[in-house]
């Protein structure tokens, strides 16, 4: 009797990718961040095209490795490429992703309220945050600093 085979299709792969956290903001998956552009499943290989949030993003190798590790269970060669034919924009972040960002203390792109207290009384403390995609803000109401995802 042979072992049951697991159906591996695009939906199964995308579901697995939804478990891969962004290495810089672990509260959001790469799917909810909107970087998964294309998934192709063949008999021998799984091809995944990802969109970098910024050219030169330092997390690209970590994302590639996390995707390869997560999809290894399907027993196929995993090929991960970063594509540039379609630019990533912050509009690609899902609603669930935006909620995850807020819940973890980040202001989603275009949201000018404090993720901690909800106040709109915030100031940009530093346009240049720890990465290219983030800035540092300060809430004048609860007096907490927080990071905001830049609108792209």
C-alpha positions, -999 to +999 in steps of 0.1 A: +000+000+000+015+034-010+015+065+012-013+090+004-002+117-019-008+153-010-024+174-037+000+202-045-016+230-064-014+268-065-039+272-036-020+248-014+013+265-021-002+300-015-017+287+018+018+275+028+033+308+018+008+326+040+027+310+070+060+326+059+066+358+080+083+388+067+117+387+084+118+424+093+082+426+105+073+390+116+037+400+124+028+400+087+032+372+062+047+377+028+013+369+013-004+397+033+025+420+025+016+414-011+051+403-023+039+370-038+033+378-074+031+344-091+031+307-082+034+279-107+033+242-097+047+216-120+052+179-116+089+184-106+091+220-094+074+249-077+082+283-091+075+313-070+080+349-081+082+375-054+082+413-057+108+431-035+094+460-016+125+480-025+154+473-048+183+462-025+160+452+003+183+434+028+157+408+036+156+392+002+179+363+010+161+356+042+127+356+024+141+333-003+154+308+023+122+309+043+101+302+012+124+273+002+123+258+037+085+261+039+078+246+005+104+218+009+077+195+024+061+192-010+090+171-022+097+192-053+124+215-064+116+251-053+127+279-075+123+314-060+128+345-082+125+382-075+107+399-103+107+435-113+083+436-143+055+446-119+065+470-091+054+463-056+033+490-040+018+494-006-017+489-022-008+452-024-009+449+015-041+430+024-066+443+049-056+415+072-020+426+068-029+462+076-046+449+108-016+428+117+007+458+113-014+479+136-017+452+162+020+449+163+027+486+167+033+497+131+012+523+113+001+509+080+008+530+049-014+560+046-026+557+082-016+588+102-029+575+135-010+560+164-012+522+165-011+522+203-038+548+212-055+557+179-046+594+182-041+614+151-018+637+170+015+623+156+046+638+142+072+623+119+103+620+141+126+606+113+117+600+077+144+574+075+136+545+097+156+513+103+148+501+067+140+519+034+103+511+037+098+526+072+098+559+090+098+567+127+069+587+142+060+599+176+026+601+192+021+633+211-009+618+230+005+586+244+041+597+239+052+565+223+074+563+193+063+539+165+073+530+130+052+537+100+053+519+066+060+544+039+035+548+011+049+535-022 
